[in-house]
Amino acid sequence: MPKKKNEMEEMKGTCPHCSGKHKDRDDKEKRDLMNRLKRIEGQVRGVEGMLEDDAYCTDILVQVSAITSALNSFNKVLLANHMKSCVADNIRQGNDEIIDELVVTLQKLMK
């Protein structure tokens, strides 16, 4: 995953998994999502440290489970925001194709 904004800009349009669409988020939403990701990043670094310190397997598994839960929570918040803004706005503008996009997204999330 690129760390620099320039690297992200270079990847735009080249990532086969990205839609190329853009979403302007308000500062509060962006701050909340970034804080969640930073906590998750810290948890991952903690697991890395546990592994380096030869921590017991089940202790690591419990921490990985916590990371999975945190990522699921992040997805729930992001999905709710998406439905309240992007999906609702598109429907109001008469773009019902957004429903198909949402269905495909939900199918990917529910694998």
Buried (B, 14 or more C-beta within 10 A) or exposed (E): EEEEEEEEEEEEEEEEEEEEEEEEBEEEBEEBBEEBEEEBEEBBEBBEEBEEEEBEEEEBEEBBEBBEEBBEEBEEBBBEBBEEBBBEEBBEEEEEEBEEBBEEBEEEEEE
